[in-house]
């Protein structure tokens, strides 16, 4: 739902995806200063284009003329079907835009009868400047670096992954290079100090030896999977076990994790 400037980028991305899927990209291309020309319905070819004296199909006597007519007619049917498909897609996109703009802001698109005009009017009111968008992303990034703070860990990781992905797409410098990986490891240290410390050591070692290191998003994915595995392993067993068995399982778990990290 488009309700505030912070909604713009994710909202317009969906619009562009829908337009691309329906092959009507030029009707939402806001980089163009001029509105796109409306679709024109293809004209049914005349018989006279094949034989100047022909008025109906029966006037086409030779096999060559009849074959040519069939080819031209097939092309026309394809063009007409494509035209109708795009007309329907444009109408559906216009309805989608109207339905996903919050009610108080629909006044901006009143009397706008094409998606391009609607988007142009909405961009004027909602789209932040590139610098403002980058600053907003950095602000959210810094806030997430304070840790989950009462949130579910899985939800916090997803938010962290999401904001980093958006920063990468926007070319924000703070997300570039190895510094972003160290930022992430320092952030999760309060949640899982052993994981963060071990991986920080391994990262420093790889960088010192000029070895390739995983991307930030691979680190995030690995930590997410680690947390899921830890949560499963911490669930109480349905089978009764002696304290000695519990200690054995705990020690095995510790050794398995140590070997994995190693």
C-alpha positions in Angstrom: 0.0 0.0 0.0 1.4 3.4 -0.9 0.8 5.6 2.1 4.0 7.5 2.7 7.3 8.2 1.0 9.0 5.3 2.7 6.6 3.0 0.8 7.5 4.3 -2.7 10.5 2.1 -3.7 9.0 -1.2 -2.8 5.6 -0.2 -4.2 7.0 1.1 -7.6 9.1 -2.1 -7.8 5.9 -4.1 -7.8 4.4 -1.9 -10.5 7.4 -2.3 -12.7 7.4 -6.0 -12.2 3.8 -6.3 -13.2 4.4 -4.1 -16.3 7.4 -6.1 -17.3 5.5 -9.4 -16.9 2.7 -8.0 -19.2 5.2 -6.5 -21.6 3.9 -3.0 -21.2 7.0 -1.4 -19.6 6.8 1.8 -21.7 3.5 2.6 -20.1 5.1 3.0 -16.7 8.5 4.3 -17.8 8.8 7.5 -15.7 12.3 8.3 -17.1 10.5 9.5 -20.3 9.5 13.2 -20.3 6.6 12.5 -22.6 3.6 10.3 -22.0 3.8 7.1 -24.2 1.6 7.0 -27.3 -1.6 5.0 -26.8 -1.9 1.6 -28.3 -3.3 1.5 -31.8 -5.6 -1.4 -32.8 -4.1 -3.1 -35.8 -6.1 -2.7 -39.1 -7.5 -5.7 -40.9 -5.6 -6.1 -44.1 -7.5 -5.4 -47.3 -7.7 -7.9 -50.2 -6.5 -5.2 -52.5 -3.1 -5.3 -50.7 -2.6 -8.7 -52.3 -4.5 -8.2 -55.5 -5.5 -4.7 -56.5 -8.7 -6.0 -58.2 -9.7 -8.3 -55.3 -12.6 -7.3 -53.0 -13.2 -10.7 -51.3 -11.3 -13.8 -50.6 -13.0 -15.5 -53.5 -11.3 -13.0 -55.8 -7.9 -14.5 -54.9 -7.5 -17.1 -57.6 -3.9 -18.2 -57.6 -2.3 -20.5 -54.9 0.3 -17.9 -54.3 -2.3 -15.2 -53.5 -4.2 -17.5 -51.3 -1.1 -18.5 -49.4 -0.1 -14.9 -49.0 -3.5 -14.0 -47.7 -3.3 -16.8 -45.1 0.0 -15.5 -43.9 -1.2 -11.9 -43.7 -4.4 -13.0 -41.9 -2.4 -15.0 -39.4 -0.2 -12.0 -38.7 -3.2 -9.8 -38.2 -4.8 -12.2 -35.8 -1.6 -12.4 -33.7 -1.3 -8.6 -33.7 -4.9 -8.2 -32.7 -4.6 -10.8 -29.9 -1.5 -9.0 -28.6 -3.2 -5.7 -28.7 -6.2 -6.9 -26.7 -3.9 -8.6 -24.2 -2.0 -5.4 -23.6 -5.2 -3.3 -23.4 -6.4 -5.7 -20.7 -3.1 -5.5 -18.9 -3.0 -1.7 -18.9 -6.6 -1.7 -17.5 -5.6 -4.2 -14.8 -2.5 -2.2 -13.9 -4.6 1.0 -13.6 -7.0 -0.8 -11.3 -4.1 -2.1 -9.2 -2.6 1.3 -8.8 -5.9 2.7 -7.7 -6.5 -0.1 -5.2 -3.0 0.2 -3.6 -2.9 3.9 -3.1 -4.3 4.8 0.3 -7.7 6.5 0.2 -6.6 10.0 1.4 -4.0 10.2 -1.5 -6.3 9.0 -4.3 -7.1 12.7 -4.9 -3.7 12.9 -6.7 -4.7 10.5 -9.4 -8.3 11.7 -9.9 -8.9 12.3 -13.6 -5.6 10.5 -14.5 -6.7 7.9 -17.1 -3.5 6.1 -17.8 -1.0 4.3 -15.6 1.8 6.7 -16.7 -0.1 9.8 -15.7 -1.1 8.2 -12.4 2.5 7.2 -11.6 3.8 10.6 -12.6 1.5 12.4 -10.2 2.3 9.9 -7.4 6.0 10.2 -7.9 5.8 13.9 -7.5 4.3 13.5 -4.1 5.9 10.3 -2.7 9.3 9.6 -4.3 12.1 10.7 -2.1 15.3 12.1 -3.6 18.2 9.6 -4.0 20.0 11.2 -1.1 17.0 11.2 1.2 16.4 7.6 0.3 20.0 6.6 1.1 19.9 8.5 4.4 16.7 6.7 5.3 18.2 3.3 4.6 21.4 4.1 6.6 19.2 5.2 9.5 17.3 2.0 9.5 20.5 0.0 9.1 22.1 1.7 12.2 18.9 1.0 14.1 19.0 -2.7 13.3 22.6 -2.8 14.4 21.4 -2.3 18.0 20.3 -5.9 17.9 16.9 -7.7 18.1 15.9 -5.9 21.4 12.9 -8.0 22.2 12.1 -9.0 18.6 12.0 -12.6 17.5 15.5 -13.3 16.2 14.2 -14.8 12.9 12.2 -11.6 12.2 15.2 -9.4 13.1 17.5 -11.3 10.7 14.9 -11.0 7.9 14.8 -7.2 8.5 18.6 -7.0 8.5 18.8 -9.0 5.3 16.1 -6.8 3.7 17.6 -3.5 4.5 21.1 -4.6 3.4 19.6 -5.8 0.1 17.9 -2.4 -0.5 21.1 -0.6 0.4 23.1 -2.7 -2.1 20.5 -2.0 -4.8 20.7 1.7 -4.1 24.5 1.7 -4.1 24.9 2.9 -0.5 28.6 3.0 0.4 28.0 1.7 4.0 27.1 -1.7 2.7 30.1 -2.1 0.4 33.2 -4.1 1.2 34.2 -6.2 4.2 33.2 -3.5 6.7 29.6 -4.5 6.4 30.5 -8.1 7.4 32.3 -7.0 10.5 29.3 -4.8 11.3 27.1 -7.8 11.1 29.4 -10.0 13.3 29.7 -7.3 15.9 25.9 -6.8 15.9 25.2 -10.5 16.5 27.9 -10.9 19.2 25.3 -9.9 21.8 23.0 -12.6 20.6 25.5 -15.4 20.0 29.0 -14.4 21.2 30.7 -17.8 20.4 29.4 -17.8 16.8 30.3 -14.2 16.2 33.8 -14.4 17.8 34.7 -17.6 15.9 33.6 -16.3 12.6 35.3 -13.0 13.2 38.6 -14.8 13.8 38.1 -16.9 10.6 37.2 -13.8 8.6 40.4 -11.9 9.7 42.5 -15.0 8.9 41.0 -15.3 5.4 41.5 -11.6 4.7 45.1 -11.7 6.0 45.8 -14.6 3.7 44.1 -12.9 0.7 41.5 -15.7 0.5 38.1 -15.1 -1.0 35.4 -14.6 1.7 31.6 -15.1 1.5 29.4 -12.2 0.7 27.5 -10.4 3.5 24.3 -12.1 2.4 26.0 -15.5 2.7 27.1 -14.7 6.2 23.5 -13.6 7.1 22.1 -16.8 5.6 24.6 -19.0 7.5 23.7 -17.3 10.8 20.0 -17.7 10.0 20.5 -21.5 9.4 22.7 -21.7 12.5 20.0 -20.2 14.6 17.3 -22.5 13.2 19.5 -25.5 13.9 20.2 -24.3 17.4 16.5 -23.8 18.1 15.7 -27.3 16.9 18.5 -28.8 19.0 17.3 -27.0 22.1 13.8 -28.4 21.9 13.1 -30.9 24.7 13.3 -34.5 23.7 10.2 -36.6 23.8 12.2 -39.6 25.1 13.3 -39.8 28.7 17.0 -39.8 29.2 19.4 -39.9 32.1 21.5 -36.9 33.0 24.5 -38.7 31.7 22.8 -39.0 28.3 22.0 -35.3 28.3 25.6 -34.5 29.0 26.8 -36.7 26.2 24.4 -35.2 23.8 25.4 -31.7 24.8 29.1 -32.5 24.5 28.5 -34.0 21.0 26.6 -31.0 20.0 29.4 -28.7 21.1 32.0 -30.8 19.2 29.9 -31.0 16.1 29.5 -27.2 16.1 33.2 -26.7 16.8 34.1 -29.0 13.9 31.7 -27.1 11.6 33.2 -23.8 12.5 36.7 -25.1 12.1 
